[in-house]
Amino acid sequence: MTDEELTFETATQELDSILEKLDGDDVNIDSLAVDLERASELIEWCRARLQTTRVEVERIVTNLDDH
């Protein structure tokens, strides 16, 4: 899945999956850096999506208040 196809729900599910892997007893050292990098990317993507949504909601509410 590319980031263009990513949804907030799938991003948080992928983050949960990475967390479960890292929280387990059988951490794969070979993929640890890759997993952490992906988690970092997903967190940044989620933050940006939340910010965009916040701005959109504020705009909608402002437009409602103006009418």
N, C-alpha and C positions, 0 to 999 in steps of 0.2 A: 504494500500500500504506500503510495506517495503522500507527501504532506499535503498536496492539493486535494486528496481524497479523504484526508483525516478529519474526523469529527472529534468534538470534545470528549464524547463518551468512549470512542475507541482509543483515544490518547490516554485517558485515565485507566482504561482496562489494560493497556500495554504497560503503563507505569506500575500498576498493581502486579502484573506478571513479572516484571523485572524485580520489583521489591521482594516478591516471593522467592525468586531465584537467589537473590542476595541474602535473604534471611534464612535460607535453608542451610543444612549441615554440609551439603555437597556443592560448595561454591566452585565454579570452574574458573580457575585463575587465568586461563588462556583467553576467556571471553569477558573477564571482569571489566577491563578498560572500555571495551566496545559497549557493554551493557550500561556502564555509567555514562558514557558519552551520549548514548541514545536517550537515557533518562533525562539528562541535562537538556537535550534538544526538545524533548516532549514537554518538559516543565516550561521552557521558554515559549514554546508554541502555545501552551495553555494560558500562560500569563498574557500573551498578546491577544489571544482570542477573548479572554475575559475583559481586557481593556477595550477592545473593539465593541464588544457587546454592551459594556457599561456606557460608552459614548452613544451608541445607537439608542439604548433605552432612555438616556437623558434627553436626547433629541426628540424622541417620540413623546415623552412626558411634557417637555417644553411646548411642543406643538399642540398637545391637548390643552394645556393651560392657556395658550394663546387664543383658542377658539371659544 
